[in-house]
Amino acid sequence: MPRENARAPMRRETESATGVISHEVFEVRCASHRFHSWRSTVRYPAVNESRSAAFLEGNSLRNTAIMLAALQLIVGTPTFGDEKPLVISAIVSADHPVNRLVPTKTLGAGIDGHEKGECAQMFTDKNIAEMLSSGLGPLTYRLRTELGSEVWHWNPRGKWSDPAHNCGYWTSDSSLSEPINVSYGYRLPRRGNTIDQANDDGYSRIADGDPNSFWKSNPYLDSHFTGKSEDAHPQWVVIDLGASKLVNAIRIHWGTPYATQYRIEYWPGDDPMHLNPDDDDDWQLFANGKTDDGHAGSDLIRLTERPRAVQFVRILMSRSSQISAESSDDIRDSLGFAIREIDLGKMGKDGRFHDHIRHAPDRHRQTIIYASSTDPWHRAEDIDYDTEQAGLDFILRSKLTNNLPMLVPVGVLYDTPENAVAEIQYLLRRNYSLEGVELGEEPDGQWVSPEDYAALYAGVGRRVEDLKSSLKIGGPSLQNFEDQLLTWADASGNRSWMNRFLEYIRGAKVRLDFLSFEFYPFDNICADAAPHLLEIPKRLGAMMASLRKDGVPTDIPWLMTEYGYSVFGGRPEVDIEGALFNADTVGAFLTLSGAKPYLYGYEPNYLQDELKCSWGNLMMLQLRPKSDQLNRLSVYYATQLLTKEWMQPVNETHEMFRVTMNQTKPRSSSVVTAYAVRRPDKKWSLLAINKDPNRTARLGVEFNLPNANQPASFVGQVEVLQFSREQYAWHAAGPNGHPIRSLPPVRLTREAASYDLPPYSLTVLRGNLPAVKSQYRHSSLQGRSN
């Protein structure tokens, strides 16, 4: 930060891998403008003196860039070709705040599971200090095992339901002992889904070709645990043949328990697993697809006389035999449904069966299978050492929490209520401060029906409520969706996933103290980022409007527990576009009255090339092979700009106001977005984002104040901070990509009626308004950030 001195120039220091760059600020006058230019010198630690000459030569361009960036803020960024700056005005509706928040308790980040050995590499004291320097506050713990179809041994100490064989249903130990520094998930040997949302390296037991393995549904969805009727939670298996194929017969090799009542159906439309609002199709019963007297062993059913061309086939099971394969005192072994293998295809008049299903114990070679749920039964040998979660004690005892309550997860989809409750008991015994408990993660993205998730939510939620009634419970950590979150229609024709979930828990009298959802809008990481960036506020707004329409209460906190450009790694996340995305997303979310946004990609990480088109990752700090130094990426500087410049890094309330953008050539989406905050120091702060990659925007700012006769503008000196390609440049070099220019935002003060925003840039304007008697503090808005 610059320091004022009457006789000496201002000085700022920028750390580098080789030394410390000191930037001296001198006041310069150019025409009618006053600005600061930077004169940079380099001060080297003694250990680096041998590299001083080389560093000076390479760093001259960096120093020149800093000075030119300051000059460009005044004389204007050169436009491409003969284009003039795009003239845009931002009109702040300063009469009524749309949100109130304490930034140090609002702007947060998430910690996730990682590959083997990475937690120790990421969470060094030095790296944690660098993470904290971004200014982010509260923390949420993300549960990778829940996305990978694994059960979480959050404590490596615990007990099996069948201790003699080290298998069964696991409950971690809730008693206090040695701190938990790392934990692991366990693969489920009764898995139904071919695909998972984590490493996606497992496979379905329904199509693995092994007659001794089997899928089994979650016993906690049986009426024994739910208290509902026996057919209230039908379980299903969907077979995706990959293309339309002629089908007239199915052979089901049942495990135990088997289904006594079930239906075989086909989907007449395109894709039942990824619905859109225009889909009005529903599952259709094959002519001979209904069975009311199912039996053990293998069932061969001729579904129809004439083969039908289908791609998706569903087995819908409503009544169970409720028997177990072996004598067992554990009732969970006899609840639900089990299938060993399925053959689906065409049977000729001669009785010969041609099976379309590819049977293999490999995700890439087997036919894709989807299952409604999976039994959390497993064995000690199923431990997955390839993925690790940082231990709960390690995180909660570290500085990463900023001494703030942490949002913690419990496993729901692939876990037991007993294990989930034991986790919360443990954390309460440790006297850790908890923001709340998030039940499960992304059930919608894992094809779980709203009623099934709601039943599991209720089963865990009631027990957590019994532990401590003041502890907040919520979820569902919805996966990103467009337009509306849809599922297959129920008996009344209702296709809204969220509406049906809410109806169920309302009837079950279980609380939803907060809503959690994720925002990853752009699956096509290979496409040009510029058009995508224009869509951010509209996409996020549509998503939140849809949830309100579906009945999500607006008087509870809405948490965006993860946000990022894409679920896939790619260049836009590490180049300047990543900074623009994150700033725009946070500003839009808070303007829409969101309570807390949690950045995904807090930990230092490496580059990935998941879609084979560019290297990148969701991260703000880049690990460097064979070095303990970190590269600061564009998202890091954008985060600092939000937490320390746009808002004040203090534990005091800020007020947000809606901003309307007017531009000379109207477009469906504004190329510039802006977000206004009135800070505790009484300054008005405007975050402006120019998402045009080539064209400067000339921004005028007006404030519609209450009790004022005309719009107001900033008066006196305005502090300007800008971050653009003058400060940051990415060098794409495959897995060795890195920033070749990584500098903090440039800072200056000026008096002007308009402000030039360089192409692809973030700008913070901070200043005062004319004194007008106002009624800000008398607004009826209730803040929801706590």
RAFEN-V310321 format. One record per pair of residues at least 12 apart in sequence whose C-alpha atoms are under 8 Angstrom apart, sorted by the first residue. I is the first residue (numbers start at 0). J is the second residue. If there is no record, write none. Layout:
# RAFEN-V310321
<<I & J> <I & J>>
This chain:
# RAFEN-V310321
<<8 & 23> <8 & 24> <8 & 25> <9 & 22> <9 & 23> <9 & 24> <9 & 25> <10 & 22> <10 & 23> <10 & 24> <11 & 23> <13 & 742> <13 & 743> <16 & 628> <17 & 43> <17 & 44> <17 & 47> <17 & 50> <17 & 54> <18 & 41> <18 & 42> <18 & 43> <18 & 44> <18 & 47> <19 & 41> <19 & 42> <19 & 43> <20 & 39> <20 & 40> <20 & 41> <20 & 42> <21 & 39> <21 & 40> <21 & 41> <21 & 42> <22 & 37> <22 & 38> <22 & 39> <22 & 40> <23 & 37> <23 & 38> <23 & 39> <24 & 36> <24 & 37> <24 & 38> <25 & 37> <25 & 38> <32 & 73> <32 & 749> <32 & 750> <33 & 748> <33 & 749> <34 & 69> <34 & 70> <34 & 73> <34 & 747> <34 & 748> <34 & 749> <35 & 69> <35 & 747> <35 & 748> <36 & 66> <36 & 69> <36 & 70> <37 & 62> <37 & 65> <37 & 66> <37 & 69> <38 & 62> <38 & 66> <39 & 62> <41 & 55> <61 & 740> <64 & 725> <64 & 726> <65 & 725> <65 & 726> <65 & 745> <68 & 725> <68 & 726> <68 & 745> <69 & 745> <69 & 746> <69 & 747> <72 & 754> <72 & 755> <72 & 756> <73 & 755> <75 & 755> <75 & 757> <76 & 695> <76 & 755> <76 & 756> <76 & 757> <77 & 695> <78 & 693> <78 & 694> <78 & 695> <79 & 693> <79 & 694> <82 & 694> <83 & 694> <83 & 695> <84 & 694> <84 & 695> <84 & 696> <84 & 697> <85 & 662> <85 & 663> <85 & 694> <85 & 695> <85 & 696> <85 & 697> <86 & 662> <86 & 663> <86 & 696> <86 & 697> <86 & 698> <86 & 699> <87 & 660> <87 & 661> <87 & 662> <87 & 663> <87 & 671> <87 & 696> <87 & 697> <87 & 698> <87 & 699> <88 & 660> <88 & 661> <88 & 662> <88 & 698> <88 & 699> <88 & 700> <88 & 701> <89 & 658> <89 & 659> <89 & 660> <89 & 661> <89 & 673> <89 & 698> <89 & 699> <89 & 700> <89 & 701> <90 & 658> <90 & 659> <90 & 660> <90 & 661> <90 & 700> <90 & 701> <90 & 702> <90 & 703> <91 & 656> <91 & 657> <91 & 658> <91 & 659> <91 & 675> <91 & 700> <91 & 701> <91 & 702> <91 & 703> <92 & 656> <92 & 657> <92 & 658> <92 & 659> <92 & 702> <92 & 703> <92 & 704> <93 & 656> <93 & 657> <93 & 702> <93 & 703> <93 & 704> <93 & 705> <94 & 703> <94 & 704> <94 & 705> <94 & 773> <94 & 774> <94 & 775> <95 & 656> <95 & 775> <95 & 778> <96 & 654> <96 & 655> <96 & 656> <96 & 657> <96 & 775> <96 & 778> <96 & 780> <97 & 590> <97 & 591> <97 & 592> <97 & 654> <97 & 655> <97 & 656> <97 & 657> <97 & 780> <98 & 589> <98 & 590> <98 & 591> <98 & 592> <98 & 593> <98 & 654> <98 & 655> <98 & 656> <98 & 780> <98 & 781> <98 & 782> <98 & 783> <99 & 652> <99 & 653> <99 & 654> <99 & 655> <99 & 780> <99 & 781> <99 & 782> <99 & 783> <99 & 784> <100 & 594> <100 & 652> <100 & 653> <100 & 654> <100 & 782> <100 & 783> <100 & 784> <101 & 649> <101 & 650> <101 & 651> <101 & 652> <101 & 653> <101 & 784> <102 & 136> <102 & 642> <102 & 646> <102 & 647> <102 & 648> <102 & 649> <102 & 650> <102 & 651> <102 & 652> <102 & 653> <103 & 134> <103 & 135> <103 & 136> <103 & 137> <103 & 642> <103 & 648> <103 & 649> <103 & 650> <104 & 136> <104 & 137> <104 & 403> <104 & 650> <104 & 784> <104 & 785> <105 & 136> <105 & 137> <105 & 594> <105 & 595> <105 & 596> <105 & 784> <105 & 785> <106 & 135> <106 & 136> <106 & 137> <106 & 595> <106 & 596> <106 & 597> <106 & 642> <107 & 135> <107 & 136> <107 & 137> <107 & 138> <107 & 139> <107 & 595> <107 & 596> <107 & 597> <107 & 598> <108 & 135> <108 & 136> <108 & 137> <108 & 138> <108 & 139> <108 & 561> <108 & 596> <108 & 597> <108 & 598> <108 & 599> <108 & 600> <108 & 601> <109 & 138> <109 & 139> <109 & 140> <109 & 141> <109 & 560> <109 & 561> <109 & 597> <109 & 598> <109 & 599> <109 & 600> <109 & 601> <110 & 138> <110 & 139> <110 & 140> <110 & 141> <110 & 599> <110 & 600> <110 & 601> <110 & 602> <111 & 140> <111 & 141> <111 & 142> <111 & 143> <111 & 388> <111 & 389> <112 & 141> <112 & 142> <112 & 143> <112 & 144> <112 & 386> <112 & 387> <112 & 388> <112 & 389> <113 & 386> <113 & 387> <113 & 388> <114 & 385> <114 & 386> <114 & 387> <115 & 384> <115 & 385> <115 & 386> <115 & 387> <116 & 387> <118 & 387> <118 & 388> <118 & 389> <121 & 602> <121 & 603> <121 & 604> <122 & 602> <126 & 603> <126 & 629> <127 & 398> <127 & 399> <130 & 601> <130 & 602> <130 & 620> <131 & 399> <132 & 639> <133 & 635> <133 & 636> <133 & 638> <133 & 639> <133 & 642> <134 & 638> <134 & 639> <134 & 642> <134 & 643> <134 & 648> <135 & 638> <135 & 642> <136 & 400> <136 & 401> <136 & 403> <137 & 400> <137 & 401> <137 & 403> <137 & 404> <137 & 405> <138 & 399> <138 & 400> <138 & 403> <138 & 404> <138 & 405> <138 & 406> <138 & 597> <139 & 405> <139 & 406> <139 & 407> <139 & 560> <139 & 597> <140 & 405> <140 & 406> <140 & 407> <140 & 408> <141 & 407> <141 & 408> <142 & 388> <142 & 408> <142 & 409> <142 & 410> <142 & 440> <143 & 197> <143 & 388> <144 & 183> <144 & 184> <144 & 197> <145 & 410> <145 & 411> <145 & 412> <145 & 413> <145 & 439> <145 & 440> <146 & 195> <146 & 196> <146 & 197> <146 & 440> <146 & 441> <146 & 445> <147 & 195> <147 & 196> <147 & 197> <147 & 198> <147 & 199> <148 & 186> <148 & 187> <148 & 190> <148 & 195> <148 & 413> <149 & 184> <149 & 185> <149 & 186> <149 & 187> <149 & 375> <149 & 413> <150 & 184> <150 & 185> <150 & 186> <150 & 187> <150 & 375> <150 & 410> <150 & 413> <150 & 414> <151 & 182> <151 & 183> <151 & 184> <151 & 185> <151 & 410> <151 & 414> <152 & 169> <152 & 170> <152 & 171> <152 & 182> <152 & 183> <152 & 184> <152 & 185> <153 & 171> <153 & 182> <153 & 183> <153 & 390> <153 & 391> <153 & 422> <154 & 171> <154 & 172> <154 & 179> <154 & 182> <155 & 171> <155 & 182> <155 & 183> <156 & 171> <156 & 172> <157 & 169> <157 & 170> <157 & 171> <157 & 172> <158 & 170> <158 & 171> <158 & 172> <160 & 329> <165 & 378> <165 & 379> <166 & 376> <166 & 377> <166 & 378> <166 & 379> <167 & 376> <167 & 377> <167 & 378> <168 & 375> <168 & 376> <168 & 377> <168 & 415> <169 & 376> <169 & 415> <169 & 418> <170 & 415> <170 & 417> <170 & 418> <170 & 421> <171 & 418> <171 & 421> <171 & 422> <172 & 421> <172 & 425> <173 & 421> <173 & 422> <173 & 424> <173 & 425> <174 & 425> <175 & 425> <175 & 428> <175 & 429> <178 & 392> <178 & 393> <179 & 390> <179 & 391> <179 & 392> <179 & 393> <180 & 389> <180 & 390> <180 & 391> <180 & 392> <180 & 393> <181 & 387> <181 & 388> <181 & 389> <181 & 390> <181 & 391> <181 & 393> <182 & 387> <182 & 388> <182 & 389> <182 & 390> <183 & 382> <183 & 383> <183 & 384> <183 & 386> <183 & 387> <183 & 388> <184 & 382> <184 & 383> <184 & 384> <184 & 386> <184 & 387> <185 & 377> <185 & 379> <185 & 381> <185 & 382> <185 & 383> <186 & 377> <186 & 381> <186 & 382> <186 & 383> <187 & 374> <187 & 375> <187 & 376> <187 & 377> <187 & 381> <188 & 204> <188 & 212> <188 & 213> <188 & 214> <188 & 376> <188 & 377> <188 & 381> <189 & 204> <189 & 212> <189 & 213> <189 & 214> <189 & 215> <189 & 373> <189 & 374> <189 & 375> <189 & 376> <189 & 377> <190 & 202> <190 & 203> <190 & 204> <190 & 213> <190 & 214> <190 & 215> <190 & 373> <190 & 374> <191 & 203> <191 & 204> <191 & 205> <191 & 214> <191 & 215> <191 & 236> <191 & 368> <191 & 369> <191 & 370> <191 & 371> <191 & 372> <191 & 373> <192 & 367> <192 & 368> <192 & 369> <192 & 370> <193 & 362> <193 & 365> <193 & 367> <193 & 368> <193 & 369> <194 & 362> <194 & 367> <194 & 368> <194 & 369> <195 & 445> <196 & 444> <196 & 445> <199 & 362> <200 & 361> <200 & 362> <201 & 361> <201 & 362> <202 & 360> <202 & 361> <202 & 362> <202 & 365> <203 & 360> <203 & 362> <203 & 367> <203 & 368> <204 & 339> <204 & 340> <204 & 360> <205 & 338> <205 & 339> <205 & 340> <205 & 341> <205 & 368> <206 & 340> <206 & 341> <206 & 356> <206 & 357> <206 & 358> <206 & 359> <206 & 360> <206 & 365> <206 & 366> <206 & 368> <207 & 340> <207 & 358> <207 & 359> <207 & 360> <207 & 361> <207 & 365> <208 & 340> <208 & 358> <208 & 359> <208 & 360> <209 & 339> <209 & 340> <209 & 360> <210 & 339> <210 & 340> <211 & 339> <212 & 339> <213 & 254> <213 & 337> <213 & 338> <213 & 339> <213 & 340> <214 & 337> <214 & 338> <214 & 339> <214 & 373> <214 & 374> <215 & 335> <215 & 336> <215 & 337> <215 & 338> <215 & 372> <215 & 373> <215 & 374> <216 & 234> <216 & 335> <216 & 336> <216 & 337> <216 & 371> <216 & 372> <216 & 373> <216 & 374> <217 & 334> <217 & 335> <217 & 372> <217 & 373> <217 & 374> <217 & 375> <218 & 331> <218 & 332> <218 & 333> <218 & 334> <218 & 335> <218 & 374> <219 & 331> <219 & 415> <219 & 455> <220 & 232> <220 & 335> <220 & 451> <220 & 454> <220 & 455> <221 & 334> <221 & 335> <224 & 458> <225 & 454> <225 & 458> <229 & 317> <229 & 318> <230 & 317> <230 & 318> <231 & 317> <232 & 317> <232 & 450> <232 & 451> <233 & 315> <233 & 316> <233 & 317> <233 & 318> <234 & 315> <234 & 316> <234 & 317> <234 & 336> <234 & 370> <234 & 371> <234 & 372> <235 & 313> <235 & 314> <235 & 315> <235 & 316> <235 & 370> <235 & 371> <236 & 313> <236 & 314> <236 & 315> <236 & 368> <236 & 369> <236 & 370> <236 & 371> <237 & 311> <237 & 312> <237 & 313> <237 & 314> <237 & 368> <237 & 369> <237 & 370> <238 & 310> <238 & 311> <238 & 312> <238 & 313> <238 & 366> <238 & 367> <238 & 368> <238 & 369> <239 & 310> <239 & 311> <239 & 312> <239 & 366> <239 & 367> <239 & 368> <240 & 310> <240 & 311> <240 & 355> <240 & 356> <240 & 366> <240 & 367> <241 & 310> <241 & 366> <241 & 367> <242 & 309> <242 & 310> <243 & 308> <243 & 309> <243 & 310> <244 & 307> <244 & 308> <244 & 309> <244 & 310> <244 & 355> <245 & 306> <245 & 307> <245 & 308> <245 & 309> <245 & 344> <245 & 345> <246 & 306> <246 & 307> <246 & 308> <246 & 309> <246 & 343> <246 & 344> <246 & 345> <247 & 301> <247 & 302> <247 & 303> <247 & 304> <247 & 305> <247 & 306> <247 & 307> <247 & 344> <247 & 345> <247 & 346> <248 & 299> <248 & 300> <248 & 301> <248 & 302> <248 & 303> <248 & 343> <248 & 344> <248 & 345> <248 & 346> <248 & 352> <249 & 298> <249 & 299> <249 & 300> <249 & 301> <249 & 302> <249 & 341> <249 & 342> <249 & 343> <249 & 344> <250 & 297> <250 & 298> <250 & 299> <250 & 300> <250 & 341> <250 & 342> <250 & 343> <251 & 297> <251 & 298> <251 & 299> <251 & 338> <251 & 339> <251 & 340> <251 & 341> <251 & 342> <252 & 296> <252 & 297> <252 & 298> <252 & 338> <252 & 339> <252 & 340> <252 & 341> <253 & 295> <253 & 296> <253 & 297> <253 & 298> <253 & 337> <253 & 338> <253 & 339> <253 & 340> <254 & 295> <254 & 296> <254 & 324> <254 & 336> <254 & 337> <254 & 338> <254 & 339> <255 & 295> <255 & 320> <255 & 321> <255 & 322> <255 & 323> <255 & 324> <255 & 333> <255 & 336> <255 & 337> <255 & 338> <256 & 319> <256 & 320> <256 & 321> <256 & 322> <256 & 323> <256 & 324> <256 & 333> <256 & 334> <256 & 335> <256 & 336> <256 & 337> <257 & 293> <257 & 294> <257 & 295> <257 & 319> <257 & 320> <257 & 321> <257 & 322> <257 & 335> <257 & 336> <257 & 337> <257 & 338> <258 & 293> <258 & 294> <258 & 316> <258 & 317> <258 & 318> <258 & 319> <258 & 320> <258 & 336> <258 & 337> <259 & 290> <259 & 291> <259 & 292> <259 & 293> <259 & 294> <259 & 317> <259 & 318> <259 & 319> <259 & 320> <260 & 289> <260 & 290> <260 & 291> <260 & 292> <260 & 293> <260 & 316> <260 & 317> <260 & 318> <260 & 319> <261 & 289> <261 & 290> <261 & 291> <261 & 293> <261 & 314> <261 & 315> <261 & 316> <261 & 317> <261 & 318> <262 & 284> <262 & 288> <262 & 289> <262 & 290> <262 & 313> <262 & 314> <262 & 315> <262 & 316> <263 & 284> <263 & 285> <263 & 288> <263 & 289> <263 & 302> <263 & 312> <263 & 313> <263 & 314> <263 & 315> <264 & 282> <264 & 283> <264 & 284> <264 & 285> <264 & 288> <264 & 312> <264 & 313> <264 & 314> <264 & 315> <265 & 282> <265 & 283> <265 & 284> <265 & 285> <265 & 309> <265 & 310> <265 & 311> <265 & 312> <265 & 313> <266 & 280> <266 & 281> <266 & 282> <266 & 283> <266 & 309> <266 & 310> <266 & 311> <266 & 312> <266 & 313> <267 & 280> <267 & 281> <267 & 282> <267 & 283> <267 & 309> <268 & 280> <270 & 311> <271 & 311> <271 & 487> <272 & 446> <274 & 485> <274 & 486> <275 & 482> <275 & 483> <275 & 485> <276 & 482> <276 & 483> <276 & 485> <281 & 487> <281 & 488> <285 & 302> <285 & 303> <286 & 302> <286 & 303> <287 & 300> <287 & 301> <287 & 302> <287 & 303> <288 & 300> <288 & 302> <301 & 346> <306 & 345> <316 & 336> <319 & 334> <319 & 335> <319 & 336> <321 & 333> <321 & 334> <321 & 335> <322 & 334> <341 & 356> <342 & 354> <342 & 355> <342 & 356> <343 & 355> <343 & 356> <344 & 356> <369 & 446> <370 & 446> <371 & 446> <371 & 447> <371 & 448> <372 & 412> <372 & 447> <373 & 412> <373 & 413> <374 & 413> <375 & 413> <375 & 414> <375 & 415> <395 & 431> <403 & 432> <404 & 431> <404 & 432> <404 & 433> <404 & 434> <405 & 432> <405 & 433> <405 & 434> <405 & 435> <406 & 433> <406 & 434> <406 & 435> <406 & 436> <406 & 437> <407 & 433> <407 & 434> <407 & 435> <407 & 436> <407 & 437> <408 & 436> <408 & 437> <408 & 438> <408 & 439> <409 & 422> <409 & 436> <409 & 437> <409 & 438> <409 & 439> <410 & 438> <410 & 439> <410 & 440> <411 & 438> <411 & 439> <411 & 455> <411 & 456> <411 & 459> <412 & 439> <412 & 442> <412 & 452> <412 & 455> <416 & 458> <416 & 459> <416 & 462> <419 & 459> <420 & 459> <420 & 462> <420 & 463> <423 & 463> <424 & 466> <433 & 470> <434 & 470> <434 & 471> <435 & 470> <435 & 471> <435 & 472> <435 & 473> <436 & 470> <436 & 471> <436 & 472> <436 & 473> <437 & 472> <437 & 473> <437 & 474> <437 & 475> <437 & 476> <437 & 515> <438 & 456> <438 & 459> <438 & 460> <438 & 472> <438 & 473> <438 & 474> <438 & 475> <439 & 456> <439 & 474> <439 & 475> <439 & 476> <440 & 474> <440 & 475> <440 & 476> <440 & 477> <441 & 475> <441 & 476> <441 & 477> <441 & 478> <442 & 475> <442 & 476> <442 & 477> <442 & 478> <443 & 477> <443 & 478> <443 & 496> <444 & 477> <444 & 478> <448 & 486> <448 & 496> <449 & 496> <449 & 497> <449 & 499> <449 & 500> <450 & 499> <450 & 500> <450 & 503> <452 & 500> <453 & 500> <453 & 501> <453 & 503> <453 & 504> <454 & 503> <454 & 504> <457 & 504> <457 & 507> <457 & 509> <460 & 472> <460 & 509> <460 & 510> <461 & 509> <471 & 512> <471 & 513> <472 & 510> <472 & 511> <472 & 512> <472 & 513> <473 & 510> <473 & 511> <473 & 512> <473 & 513> <473 & 514> <473 & 515> <474 & 511> <474 & 513> <474 & 514> <474 & 515> <474 & 516> <475 & 514> <475 & 515> <475 & 516> <476 & 514> <476 & 515> <476 & 516> <476 & 517> <476 & 560> <477 & 515> <477 & 516> <477 & 517> <478 & 516> <478 & 517> <478 & 518> <479 & 516> <479 & 517> <479 & 518> <479 & 519> <479 & 520> <480 & 520> <480 & 542> <481 & 538> <481 & 541> <481 & 542> <482 & 541> <482 & 542> <482 & 545> <483 & 495> <483 & 542> <483 & 545> <483 & 546> <484 & 496> <484 & 497> <484 & 545> <495 & 549> <497 & 546> <497 & 549> <497 & 550> <497 & 551> <498 & 549> <498 & 550> <498 & 551> <501 & 550> <501 & 551> <512 & 555> <512 & 556> <513 & 555> <513 & 556> <513 & 557> <513 & 558> <514 & 551> <514 & 555> <514 & 556> <514 & 557> <514 & 558> <515 & 557> <515 & 558> <515 & 559> <515 & 560> <516 & 557> <516 & 558> <516 & 559> <516 & 560> <516 & 561> <517 & 559> <517 & 560> <517 & 561> <517 & 562> <518 & 539> <518 & 559> <518 & 561> <518 & 562> <518 & 563> <519 & 562> <519 & 563> <519 & 564> <519 & 565> <519 & 566> <520 & 535> <520 & 538> <520 & 563> <520 & 564> <520 & 565> <521 & 564> <521 & 565> <521 & 566> <522 & 565> <522 & 566> <522 & 567> <523 & 565> <524 & 565> <524 & 567> <524 & 568> <524 & 569> <524 & 570> <524 & 571> <524 & 610> <525 & 569> <525 & 610> <525 & 612> <525 & 613> <528 & 571> <528 & 576> <529 & 690> <529 & 691> <529 & 692> <532 & 576> <532 & 579> <532 & 580> <532 & 690> <533 & 668> <533 & 669> <533 & 670> <533 & 690> <534 & 668> <535 & 580> <535 & 583> <535 & 584> <536 & 583> <536 & 584> <536 & 587> <537 & 668> <539 & 584> <539 & 587> <539 & 588> <540 & 587> <540 & 588> <540 & 591> <554 & 783> <555 & 783> <556 & 593> <556 & 594> <556 & 595> <556 & 783> <556 & 784> <557 & 593> <557 & 594> <557 & 595> <558 & 593> <558 & 594> <558 & 595> <558 & 596> <558 & 597> <559 & 593> <559 & 595> <559 & 596> <559 & 597> <560 & 595> <560 & 596> <560 & 597> <560 & 598> <561 & 596> <561 & 597> <561 & 598> <561 & 599> <562 & 581> <562 & 584> <562 & 596> <562 & 597> <562 & 598> <562 & 599> <563 & 580> <563 & 581> <563 & 598> <563 & 599> <563 & 600> <563 & 617> <564 & 577> <564 & 580> <564 & 581> <564 & 617> <567 & 609> <567 & 610> <567 & 616> <568 & 606> <568 & 607> <568 & 608> <568 & 609> <568 & 610> <568 & 613> <568 & 614> <568 & 615> <568 & 616> <568 & 617> <569 & 607> <569 & 608> <569 & 609> <569 & 610> <569 & 612> <569 & 613> <569 & 614> <569 & 615> <569 & 616> <570 & 613> <570 & 614> <570 & 615> <570 & 616> <570 & 731> <571 & 615> <572 & 615> <572 & 616> <572 & 617> <572 & 618> <573 & 615> <573 & 616> <573 & 617> <573 & 618> <573 & 619> <573 & 632> <573 & 633> <573 & 634> <573 & 729> <574 & 632> <574 & 633> <574 & 727> <574 & 728> <574 & 729> <575 & 633> <575 & 634> <575 & 723> <575 & 724> <575 & 727> <575 & 728> <575 & 729> <575 & 759> <576 & 759> <577 & 633> <577 & 634> <578 & 633> <578 & 634> <578 & 635> <578 & 636> <578 & 637> <578 & 638> <578 & 761> <579 & 637> <579 & 688> <579 & 690> <579 & 759> <579 & 760> <579 & 761> <581 & 634> <581 & 637> <581 & 638> <582 & 637> <582 & 638> <582 & 641> <582 & 688> <583 & 672> <583 & 688> <586 & 673> <586 & 674> <587 & 674> <589 & 655> <590 & 655> <590 & 656> <590 & 657> <590 & 674> <592 & 783> <593 & 783> <594 & 783> <594 & 784> <594 & 785> <595 & 784> <599 & 617> <599 & 618> <600 & 616> <600 & 617> <600 & 618> <600 & 619> <601 & 618> <601 & 619> <601 & 620> <602 & 618> <602 & 619> <602 & 620> <603 & 618> <603 & 619> <603 & 620> <603 & 621> <603 & 622> <603 & 629> <604 & 616> <604 & 618> <604 & 620> <604 & 621> <604 & 622> <605 & 621> <605 & 622> <605 & 623> <606 & 621> <606 & 734> <606 & 735> <606 & 736> <607 & 734> <613 & 733> <614 & 731> <614 & 733> <614 & 734> <614 & 736> <618 & 632> <618 & 634> <619 & 631> <619 & 632> <619 & 633> <619 & 634> <619 & 635> <620 & 632> <620 & 635> <630 & 737> <630 & 738> <631 & 741> <632 & 738> <632 & 741> <633 & 727> <633 & 741> <636 & 722> <636 & 743> <636 & 744> <637 & 722> <637 & 761> <640 & 744> <640 & 763> <644 & 763> <645 & 676> <645 & 684> <645 & 685> <645 & 686> <645 & 763> <645 & 764> <645 & 765> <646 & 676> <646 & 678> <646 & 684> <647 & 678> <647 & 679> <651 & 679> <652 & 678> <652 & 679> <653 & 676> <653 & 677> <653 & 678> <653 & 679> <654 & 676> <654 & 677> <654 & 678> <655 & 674> <655 & 675> <655 & 676> <655 & 677> <656 & 674> <656 & 675> <656 & 676> <656 & 677> <657 & 674> <657 & 675> <658 & 673> <658 & 674> <658 & 675> <660 & 672> <660 & 673> <670 & 689> <670 & 690> <670 & 691> <671 & 687> <671 & 688> <671 & 689> <671 & 690> <671 & 691> <671 & 696> <672 & 687> <672 & 688> <672 & 689> <673 & 685> <673 & 686> <673 & 687> <673 & 688> <674 & 686> <674 & 687> <681 & 767> <682 & 765> <682 & 766> <682 & 767> <682 & 768> <683 & 765> <683 & 766> <683 & 767> <683 & 768> <684 & 763> <684 & 764> <684 & 765> <684 & 766> <685 & 762> <685 & 763> <685 & 764> <685 & 765> <686 & 761> <686 & 762> <686 & 763> <686 & 764> <687 & 761> <687 & 762> <687 & 763> <687 & 764> <688 & 756> <688 & 759> <688 & 760> <688 & 761> <688 & 762> <689 & 756> <689 & 757> <689 & 758> <689 & 759> <689 & 760> <689 & 761> <690 & 758> <690 & 759> <690 & 760> <691 & 758> <691 & 759> <692 & 758> <692 & 759> <693 & 758> <693 & 759> <694 & 757> <694 & 758> <695 & 755> <695 & 756> <695 & 757> <695 & 758> <696 & 755> <696 & 756> <696 & 757> <696 & 758> <697 & 753> <697 & 754> <697 & 755> <697 & 756> <698 & 753> <698 & 754> <698 & 755> <698 & 756> <699 & 752> <699 & 753> <699 & 754> <700 & 712> <700 & 713> <700 & 752> <700 & 753> <701 & 713> <704 & 771> <704 & 773> <705 & 772> <705 & 773> <705 & 774> <706 & 771> <706 & 772> <706 & 773> <707 & 771> <711 & 768> <711 & 769> <712 & 752> <712 & 768> <712 & 769> <713 & 766> <713 & 767> <713 & 768> <713 & 769> <714 & 750> <714 & 766> <714 & 767> <714 & 768> <714 & 769> <715 & 750> <715 & 766> <715 & 767> <716 & 748> <716 & 749> <716 & 750> <716 & 766> <717 & 748> <717 & 749> <717 & 750> <717 & 764> <717 & 765> <717 & 766> <717 & 767> <718 & 746> <718 & 747> <718 & 748> <718 & 749> <718 & 763> <718 & 764> <718 & 765> <718 & 766> <719 & 746> <719 & 747> <719 & 748> <719 & 749> <719 & 762> <719 & 763> <719 & 764> <719 & 765> <720 & 744> <720 & 745> <720 & 746> <720 & 747> <720 & 762> <720 & 763> <720 & 764> <721 & 744> <721 & 745> <721 & 746> <721 & 760> <721 & 761> <721 & 762> <721 & 763> <722 & 743> <722 & 744> <722 & 745> <722 & 760> <722 & 761> <722 & 762> <723 & 744> <723 & 757> <723 & 758> <723 & 759> <723 & 760> <723 & 761> <724 & 759> <724 & 760> <726 & 740> <726 & 741> <726 & 742> <726 & 743> <726 & 744> <726 & 745> <727 & 739> <727 & 740> <727 & 741> <727 & 742> <728 & 740> <728 & 741>>
